[in-house]
Amino acid sequence: MNIETEVEIHTFDDGNQRFQHYTNKWKIIEKMYNGGKLKLMNCDQNDIIINSISAWKTRIMIKLLDKS
């Protein structure tokens, strides 16, 4: 995963439960510990930051193209 990649969180634990009520669409703004931890910014509310979450608790969001 690269900086600016959009992800969703599939496991909210270890103190990050307080972020569950926000839209589950996050942008990676920093990678730490060789990519094992991520700093995330909420895509809808840019002032909402998760300072540290394990990368395995996230998954890349796939953007589907509109074929119309």
DSSP file (Angstrom, degrees, kcal/mol; ACC not computed):
  #  RESIDUE AA STRUCTURE BP1 BP2  ACC     N-H-->O    O-->H-N    N-H-->O    O-->H-N    TCO  KAPPA ALPHA  PHI   PSI    X-CA   Y-CA   Z-CA
    1    1 A M              0   0    0      0, 0.0     2,-0.2     0, 0.0     3,-0.1   0.000 360.0 360.0 360.0 140.3    0.0    0.0    0.0
    2    2 A N    >   -     0   0    0      1,-0.1     3,-1.9    28,-0.0    26,-0.3  -0.676 360.0 -80.6-110.4 163.6    1.3    3.4   -0.9
    3    3 A I  T 3  S+     0   0    0      1,-0.3    26,-0.2    -2,-0.2    -1,-0.1  -0.373 119.1  26.6 -57.5 142.0    0.7    6.9    0.5
    4    4 A E  T 3  S+     0   0    0     24,-3.0    -1,-0.3     1,-0.3     2,-0.1   0.273  87.3 138.3  81.3  -7.9   -2.6    8.4   -0.8
    5    5 A T    <   -     0   0    0     -3,-1.9    23,-2.3    23,-0.1     2,-0.4  -0.463  53.3-128.6 -65.5 137.4   -4.1    4.8   -1.2
    6    6 A E  E     +A   27   0A   0     55,-0.2    55,-2.6    21,-0.2     2,-0.3  -0.770  36.0 171.6 -91.4 133.0   -7.7    4.7    0.0
    7    7 A V  E     -AB  26  60A   0     19,-3.1    19,-3.0    -2,-0.4     2,-0.3  -0.864  25.9-139.8-132.8 164.5   -8.5    1.9    2.4
    8    8 A E  E     - B   0  59A   0     51,-2.6    51,-2.4    -2,-0.3     2,-0.5  -0.917  24.4-121.9-120.4 156.1  -11.3    0.7    4.6
    9    9 A I  E     + B   0  58A   0     -2,-0.3    49,-0.3    49,-0.2     3,-0.1  -0.843  26.2 176.2 -99.6 128.5  -10.9   -0.7    8.1
   10   10 A H  S    S+     0   0    0     47,-2.5     2,-0.4    -2,-0.5    48,-0.2   0.583  73.0  47.8-105.0 -13.4  -12.2   -4.2    8.7
   11   11 A T        -     0   0    0     46,-1.3     2,-0.8     2,-0.1    -1,-0.2  -0.896  62.0-174.9-132.9 104.6  -11.0   -4.6   12.3
   12   12 A F        +     0   0    0     -2,-0.4     2,-0.3    -3,-0.1     3,-0.1  -0.865  39.2 111.0 -97.4 106.8  -11.7   -1.8   14.8
   13   13 A D    >   +     0   0    0     -2,-0.8     3,-1.8     1,-0.1    -2,-0.1  -0.855  37.0  64.8-153.7-169.7   -9.9   -2.6   18.1
   14   14 A D  T 3  S-     0   0    0      1,-0.3    -1,-0.1    -2,-0.3    -2,-0.0   0.862 131.1 -44.2  52.2  42.3   -7.1   -1.5   20.3
   15   15 A G  T >  S+     0   0    0     -3,-0.1     3,-0.5     1,-0.0    -1,-0.3   0.382 120.9 102.0  89.1  -5.6   -8.6    1.9   21.0
   16   16 A N  G X   +     0   0    0     -3,-1.8     3,-1.8     1,-0.2     4,-0.2   0.388  48.5  97.8 -92.1   4.5   -9.7    2.6   17.5
   17   17 A Q  G >   +     0   0    0      1,-0.3     3,-1.9     2,-0.2     4,-0.3   0.797  70.0  71.4 -60.4 -27.2  -13.3    1.7   18.1
   18   18 A R  G <  S+     0   0    0     -3,-0.5     3,-0.3     1,-0.3    -1,-0.3   0.638  93.0  56.8 -66.4 -11.8  -14.0    5.4   18.6
   19   19 A F  G X  S+     0   0    0     -3,-1.8     3,-1.4     1,-0.2    -1,-0.3   0.450  78.8  94.4 -96.1  -1.4  -13.6    5.9   14.8
   20   20 A Q  T <  S+     0   0    0     -3,-1.9    -1,-0.2     1,-0.3    -2,-0.1   0.789  76.8  59.7 -62.5 -29.5  -16.2    3.3   13.8
   21   21 A H  T 3  S+     0   0    0     -3,-0.3    -1,-0.3    -4,-0.3     2,-0.2   0.558  89.6  88.1 -82.3  -5.7  -19.0    5.9   13.4
   22   22 A Y  S <  S-     0   0    0     -3,-1.4    -3,-0.0     1,-0.1     2,-0.0  -0.521 101.2 -78.2 -84.1 158.8  -17.1    7.8   10.7
   23   23 A T        -     0   0    0     -2,-0.2     2,-2.2     1,-0.1    21,-0.2  -0.356  46.6-123.9 -53.1 131.0  -17.5    7.0    7.0
   24   24 A N  S    S+     0   0    0     -4,-0.1     2,-0.4    18,-0.1    -1,-0.1  -0.385  77.5 108.0 -84.9  63.7  -15.2    3.9    6.5
   25   25 A K        +     0   0    0     -2,-2.2    18,-3.0   -17,-0.1    19,-0.4  -0.930  44.5 173.1-141.6 112.8  -13.1    5.5    3.8
   26   26 A W  E     -AC   7  42A   0    -19,-3.0   -19,-3.1    -2,-0.4     2,-0.4  -0.876  24.0-142.5-127.6 150.4   -9.5    6.4    4.8
   27   27 A K  E     -AC   6  41A   0     14,-3.0    14,-2.3    -2,-0.3     2,-0.4  -0.950  24.7-121.9-114.4 132.9   -6.4    7.7    3.0
   28   28 A I  E     + C   0  40A   0    -23,-2.3   -24,-3.0    -2,-0.4    12,-0.2  -0.591  35.4 168.2 -71.6 124.9   -3.0    6.5    4.0
   29   29 A I  E     +     0   0A   0     10,-3.0     2,-0.3    -2,-0.4    11,-0.2   0.520  65.1  14.5-114.9 -11.2   -0.9    9.6    5.0
   30   30 A E  E     - C   0  39A   0      9,-1.3     9,-2.7   -28,-0.1     2,-0.4  -0.938  58.6-149.8-161.7 141.0    2.1    7.9    6.5
   31   31 A K  E     - C   0  38A   0     -2,-0.3     2,-0.3     7,-0.2     7,-0.2  -0.937  22.6-175.3-110.6 136.6    3.6    4.4    6.7
   32   32 A M  E >>> + C   0  37A   0      5,-2.9     5,-2.1    -2,-0.4     3,-0.5  -0.884  56.5  22.9-129.6 159.6    5.6    3.4    9.8
   33   33 A Y  G >45S-     0   0    0     -2,-0.3     3,-1.6     1,-0.3    -1,-0.2   0.920 135.1 -50.0  51.4  51.4    7.6    0.4   10.9
   34   34 A N  G 345S-     0   0    0      1,-0.3    -1,-0.3    -3,-0.2    -2,-0.1   0.808 111.0 -50.2  60.3  32.0    8.3   -0.7    7.3
   35   35 A G  G <45S+     0   0    0     -3,-0.5    -1,-0.3     2,-0.2    -2,-0.2   0.403 113.0 114.6  89.7  -1.7    4.6   -0.5    6.4
   36   36 A G  T <<5S+     0   0    0     -3,-1.6    19,-2.5    -4,-0.5    20,-0.4   0.774  79.0  38.1 -72.3 -25.5    3.4   -2.5    9.4
   37   37 A K  E   <S-CD  32  54A   0     -5,-2.1    -5,-2.9    17,-0.3     2,-0.3  -0.940  73.9-159.2-124.9 148.7    1.6    0.5   10.8
   38   38 A L  E     -CD  31  53A   0     15,-2.7    15,-1.4    -2,-0.3     2,-0.5  -0.935  14.9-144.6-127.4 148.9   -0.4    3.2    9.0
   39   39 A K  E     -C   30   0A   0     -9,-2.7   -10,-3.0    -2,-0.3    -9,-1.3  -0.972  31.7-164.8-107.4 127.2   -1.5    6.7    9.8
   40   40 A L  E     -CD  28  50A   0     10,-2.3    10,-2.6    -2,-0.5     2,-0.4  -0.852  18.0-157.6-120.4 149.1   -4.8    7.4    8.2
   41   41 A M  E     -CD  27  49A   0    -14,-2.3   -14,-3.0    -2,-0.3     8,-0.2  -0.986  31.3-114.4-120.9 133.7   -7.0   10.4    7.4
   42   42 A N  E     -C   26   0A   0      6,-2.5   -16,-0.3     3,-0.5     6,-0.2  -0.461  18.4-142.3 -66.4 134.9  -10.7   10.1    7.0
   43   43 A C  S    S+     0   0    0    -18,-3.0     3,-0.2   -20,-0.2    -1,-0.1   0.780  98.6  40.3 -72.1 -27.6  -11.7   10.9    3.4
   44   44 A D  S    S+     0   0    0    -19,-0.4     2,-0.5     1,-0.3    -1,-0.2   0.802 125.6  33.0 -90.2 -32.2  -14.9   12.8    4.3
   45   45 A Q    >   -     0   0    0    -22,-0.1     3,-2.3     3,-0.1    -3,-0.5  -0.848  68.5-169.7-128.0  93.3  -13.6   14.6    7.4
   46   46 A N  T 3  S+     0   0    0     -2,-0.5    -1,-0.1     1,-0.3    -3,-0.1   0.613  82.2  64.9 -64.6 -12.9  -10.0   15.5    6.8
   47   47 A D  T 3  S+     0   0    0     -6,-0.1     2,-0.7     2,-0.0    -1,-0.3   0.510  81.3  91.9 -86.6  -3.4   -9.5   16.6   10.5
   48   48 A I    <   +     0   0    0     -3,-2.3    -6,-2.5    -6,-0.2     2,-0.4  -0.832  58.7 177.0 -94.6 114.6  -10.1   13.0   11.7
   49   49 A I  E     -D   41   0A   0     -2,-0.7     2,-0.7    -8,-0.2    -8,-0.2  -0.954  28.6-153.8-123.6 134.4   -6.8   11.2   11.9
   50   50 A I  E     -D   40   0A   0    -10,-2.6   -10,-2.3    -2,-0.4     3,-0.2  -0.946  14.1-161.9-100.6 113.9   -5.9    7.7   13.2
   51   51 A N  E    S+     0   0A   0     -2,-0.7     2,-0.3     1,-0.2    -1,-0.1   0.762  70.2   8.6 -72.1 -25.8   -2.3    8.0   14.3
   52   52 A S  E     +     0   0A   0     -3,-0.1     2,-0.3   -13,-0.1    -1,-0.2  -0.880  63.1 153.5-160.9 124.2   -1.5    4.3   14.3
   53   53 A I  E     -D   38   0A   0    -15,-1.4   -15,-2.7    -2,-0.3     2,-0.1  -0.983  47.7-102.7-146.7 141.5   -3.3    1.2   13.1
   54   54 A S  E >   -D   37   0A   0     -2,-0.3     3,-1.7   -17,-0.2   -17,-0.3  -0.410  27.2-131.1 -64.4 136.7   -1.9   -2.1   12.0
   55   55 A A  G >  S+     0   0    0    -19,-2.5     3,-1.9     1,-0.3    -1,-0.1   0.825 103.9  65.6 -59.2 -33.2   -1.9   -2.4    8.2
   56   56 A W  G 3  S+     0   0    0    -20,-0.4    -1,-0.3     1,-0.3   -19,-0.1   0.683  91.0  65.3 -66.6 -15.0   -3.5   -5.9    8.4
   57   57 A K  G <  S+     0   0    0     -3,-1.7   -47,-2.5   -47,-0.1   -46,-1.3   0.401 100.2  63.1 -85.2   3.1   -6.6   -4.3    9.8
   58   58 A T  E <   -B    9   0A   0     -3,-1.9     2,-0.3   -49,-0.3   -49,-0.2  -0.815  62.6-159.8-123.1 162.9   -7.2   -2.4    6.6
   59   59 A R  E     -B    8   0A   0    -51,-2.4   -51,-2.6    -2,-0.3     2,-0.1  -0.995  31.6-101.7-141.6 147.3   -8.0   -3.4    3.0
   60   60 A I  E     -B    7   0A   0     -2,-0.3     2,-0.5   -53,-0.2   -53,-0.3  -0.395  35.1-125.0 -66.2 137.6   -7.6   -1.4   -0.2
   61   61 A M        -     0   0    0    -55,-2.6     2,-0.5    -2,-0.1   -55,-0.2  -0.741  20.7-141.8 -85.6 129.0  -10.8    0.1   -1.6
   62   62 A I        -     0   0    0     -2,-0.5     2,-0.6     2,-0.0   -55,-0.0  -0.788   8.1-143.9 -92.9 128.4  -11.4   -0.9   -5.2
   63   63 A K        -     0   0    0     -2,-0.5     2,-0.4     0, 0.0    -2,-0.0  -0.830  12.4-148.6 -95.1 123.4  -12.9    1.8   -7.4
   64   64 A L        -     0   0    0     -2,-0.6     2,-0.3     1,-0.0    -2,-0.0  -0.741  15.0-125.5 -91.2 137.6  -15.4    0.4  -10.0
   65   65 A L        -     0   0    0     -2,-0.4     2,-0.6     1,-0.1    -1,-0.0  -0.627  19.3-121.2 -82.7 138.9  -15.6    2.2  -13.3
   66   66 A D        -     0   0    0     -2,-0.3    -1,-0.1     1,-0.1     0, 0.0  -0.714  23.2-167.3 -79.0 118.3  -19.1    3.4  -14.4
   67   67 A K              0   0    0     -2,-0.6    -1,-0.1     1,-0.2    -2,-0.0   0.318 360.0 360.0 -91.8   7.7  -19.7    1.7  -17.8
   68   68 A S              0   0    0      0, 0.0    -1,-0.2     0, 0.0    -2,-0.0   0.503 360.0 360.0 -80.0 360.0  -22.7    3.8  -18.7
